[in-house]
Amino acid sequence: MYQLEETYYFYFLAVIPLVLLFYLGAHNWKIRTQKRFAQKEALSRLSPLKSTFKPFLKIILVSIALVFLVGALVNPRMGTRMEEIKREGVDVVFAIDVSRSMLAEDIAPNRLEKSKQIVNQILNRLGGDRVGIIGYAGSAFPQLPITTDYNAARMFLSAMNTEMVSSQGTAISEAIQLSKSYFTEGNETSRVLILISDGEDHQGNVEAYTAEADEAAIKIISIGVGTSAGGPIPIKRNGVLQEYLRDRNGERVITRMEEAILRQISSETGGIFLYGDITSQVVDEVNKFLNTLDKEEFETTQFAEFKNQYQWFLGVALLLLFLDIFLLERKTFWLDKLNLFNEKK
């Protein structure tokens, strides 16, 4: 297990292309100046030991050294010891609708990206709670098993898109059914399913699965994303709008947020329904609801001790810079005899 302590230093890597461009510009200027001074054959006689390869090697060494210096600033830290830690919290499973209707832009930037923003902000407010992620469209699938690793949750969340499920639709009932497998036995007071959707259910039979969720003591918080007026579903390629989704008659498909079914699901399981238009309000209400629940004590295994690894990167960077200082731009005798770089004509 590793951590990156100061990731913003990665921006310094942008300096390397600038260094290379500056070197290439200076090199071209030097060649043009030398041509005005003398012909190539005359220059070769004036400086017979001048290497044409070593200047390139030196700038490559400097560039690689800069990469390792940035690595030292970022300071990777490696986990060296595992231990069992007791924590208290609630098991929270996010079920995120990834059907094509979630691409509608009636809520900025679109319904799916808004859903991701909401989940990210909720994760920022959680403490010792365990989280899991489910994705669903025409069918439901597990995205992330129950865990306390919020960084992993964010990584899996960012990768979710409408292409993850080939079968289109909105199978809310399957998402509810799948969520039951996420919760362990014996924590009936701390089970929460956060269902984020536009509410368009194309499978039906939600009542039966809602009853099962209520029987399993799963409280469902439904978050509706979208508007009642709705909007068309854009079809984009490389971020450029190509067309809007149309039905068999050639008419644009208008998708609307159906809050009635989401309200029903929440009310029948002792949860709450929230509009997802204002992220901060949604996060506050979710946090307030979670604080009303009894916390369960559980054990989790995690890395408890991390050691800094920046010194290895710094050492390699200094070694490369040291080599660059003592690497002269004159030809090496044995390398000159091998003529590996075709420096002899």
N, C-alpha and C positions, 0 to 999 in steps of 0.2 A: 504494500500500500504506500502511496506517495502523495504529497501535497505540494502545490506550488504557492509559495508564500506571497510573492509580490508579482502577480501576473502582468500588471500594467507596464513593466519594464520590457515586455515583448515588443512594444511600439518602437523601441530603440533599434530593432532589426531593420527598420526602414532606412537607417543610415548606411547600411552596407551597399545597396544599389547606388546610392549617391557617391560613395567612395569609388566604386567601380567605374561609374560614368565619368567622374573627375579624372581618374587614372587614364581611361581611354582617350579622353579629350586632351590631356597633357601629352600622352604618347603620340597621338596624331600630330599635335602641334610640333613636337620635337622632330618627328620624321620630316615634316614639311620644311622646317628650319634647316635641317641637315642637308636636304636636297638643294636648298639655295646656296649652302656653303660649299658643298663638294659632291661629286658623284659617289655612288655607293662603293665602287671599287677603291676609290681613294680613301674613303672613310675606313674601309676594312684594313687598309695598310696602315693608316694612322693609329688605329686602335685594334690590333689583331687579337687581343685577349678579351674584347668586349663580347659578352654573351647576349644573345637575343632572346633566350628563354628565361633566364633567371629573373629579370624584372617582372615577368608574368607570375613566376613562382612566388616572388616576394609579396605581391599584392594579394595572391590567393591565401598565403599564410596569414597576412594581416586580416583578411576578411573572415577566415575561419576563427582567428583569435577573437575577433569582435563578437562572433556568435557565442563563443564560450564565455566571454565576459558578460554578455546579456544573461546567459544561463546562470552565472554566478550571482548576478543581481536578483534574478527571479527566485533563487535559493530553493531548489527542490529539497523536500524533506521526506525521508523514508521512515515508515513505521517499523519499529524493531521489536515491539513487545505487545502481545495480545492479552487482554484481561476481561473478565466478566464484570459488567457494570449494571447495577440495578437502577432502573428508571421508572418514572411514573408518567402515564400519558393515556391517550386515546388512540385506538386504531382507526385511521382515516383512509378510506379508499376513494380515489377520484375516478369517476367514469366519464370519459370525455367523448362526445359525439364527433366522429371524423367523417360523417357522410358529406356528400358533395354540396348539400344545402348550406353547410357551414362556411362555404366560400362566399356567401352573400355578403355584400358590403353595406347593408343597412345599419350596421354598427361598426364603427371604425376600429382597426383597419379592415377587419372582416370578423365574422363570428368565431372562427377557429383561433385566430391570433388573439382575439379578446379573451377567449377561454384560457389560453396559455398564460396570458398576463394575470388573470385572476388566480390561477393555480400557483403561479410563481409568487405572487404577493401573499397568498395564504401560507405557503411554505416558509416565507420569511418571518411569519408571526408564530409558527408552531415552536414548541419547546421540546419536550421529551416524547412527543407522539410518534407513533409508527405510521408510515404512509405506504400506499400501493397505488398503482395506476392501471386502469382498464381503458381500452379503446373499443369503440363499437360503431358500426354502420349497419350493413345488412346482417352482420353477425358480430358477436363480441369476442374479444381476444385479450389475454393477459399481456400487459405491457411491462409492468414491474411488480414483482412480488413484494409482500409487506416487508418494510425495511426502515431503519433509522437513518439511512444514508441519503440526506436531502440533495447532495450534489449529484448522486446517481439519478435521483428523481428528476432533477432539472435537466440532466442530459437526455434521459428518455423522453421527457416532455417536449424538448425542443425538436426532437426527431419525428414527432407525430405529424402526419399529414393525411390528406384525403385519398392518397394512393395506397394506403396500407391495407385496405380491405377491398377485394375485387367486387364483392357483392354489395350493391348500393341499397340504401334504405336506412331506417333508423330503428334498430331492434332494442328498444329500451328494456323490454322484459328480459332479454338475454343478458344484458349488462347487470341487471339486478340479480338474476340467478347466479351469474359468475361471481359476483361480489361475495356471495355466501362462503365460497371456498377460501377467501382471503382471511377470514376471521377465525381465530383459534377458540377452542372450547373454554368455557369458564369465565369469559369476560363480557357477559351479556349486558353490562351497564355502560360499556365504552365502545360501541360499534357504530361507526358513522360512514354512510355512503354519500359522497358529494356528487350529484348527478348534474353534469353541465351539458345542456342541449338546447336546441331551438324548439323542442317539444313535438316535432313531427314524427309520430310513431306509425310505422308502416307494417308492424307485425301484429299489433293488438294483444289481447289477453294479458294486459299489464296488471289488471286487478288481481289475478291469481298469484302472480309473482310478488305483488305488493303485499298480499296477505301472508305469503311465506316469509318475506322480509320482516314484517311486523312480528310474526311468530318467532323469528330468530333474533328479535330485539335489535334489528338494524334500523337506526334512524336515518332517514334520507333527507338531505338538504338538496333541494332542486334549485338550480340557477338557470334562469332563462336568458339566452342571448339572442338578440334580434329584436325586431319591432313587429307590432301587429299589422302595420302597413306592408311590411315585407320588402323584398327586392329581388331582382333577377340574379341568376347564378352565373358569374363570369367564367369564361374559359380563356385561360392565359397560357402563353408560351414564352418562357424566359422572362416572365414578369410583364409581358406586353399583352394587352387585351386583344383577343382574336375574334371572339363572338360571345353571345350569351346562350346558355342552354335553352333548347327549344323542345317542345313536345312533338308528338307525331303529326300534329296539324300545322307545324311550323310556327306556333305561337311561343313567345318567351315564357319560360316557367318562372312563376313568381312564388317564392317561398316565404312563409310567414311564421312568426314565433307563436306557437300554440301553448299558451300558459295553462289552460284548463287541466290538461292531463298532468302537467308538472305539479300544479297545486294539489291535485287529487293524490298523487303519489306521496307528497310530503305530509299532507294532513292525515293520511291513513297509517303512517308509520311514526307519527310523533315528531316529525321534522318541521322544517320551515321552507317556504318558497321565497326566492329573491330575484329581483330583476338584475341582470348583469351589466347594465349600462354604465354605472359609476363604480369603478373597481374598489375605491377606498371604502365606500359604504358596504359593499358586499363583504369585503375582508373583515370589517368591524363587526358585522352581524354574525358572520361565521365564527369568529373568535369568541364573541359573546356567548353564542350557543354552545360551543365546545367547553367553555368554562363552567357551564351549568352541569356538565356530566361528571360522574364519578371517574376518577383516574384509576387505571389498573397498574399494578406494579409488575414489571417483567424484567427479565435479564437479557442483556444483549452483549455480544462479543465485539470488541472494537480495538483498534490500535490505540494504546494509551501513551506511548512514548515515541516521539519522532526525533530523528537526528538530522541536523543540517548537512547538506551535501555540496554546498556552494564551493568548498575548498578544492574539490576535484576539478570543477569547471575553471576556477581561477588558476589552478596549477597548470592546466593544459594551455590556457590562454597565455600565461606568462612564458611558458616553454616555447610556444610558437613565436611570440614576439622576440624572445631571446635568439631563436634561430634566424629570424628575419634580420636582426641587427648584425649578426656575424656571417650572414649569407651574402658574400660579395657578388657584384654584378660582372665579375670576370669569369672566364671559362675555367672549368675544373679540368685538370690535366687528363685524368683517366676518362672523364666524360667526353672530353674533346676527342680523344682517340677513338672512342666508340662511335661518335658521330650519331647519337640516337635521334637528335632533333634536326638533323640535316643542316647543320650550321656550316659545314664545309661544302663548298661548291666545286 
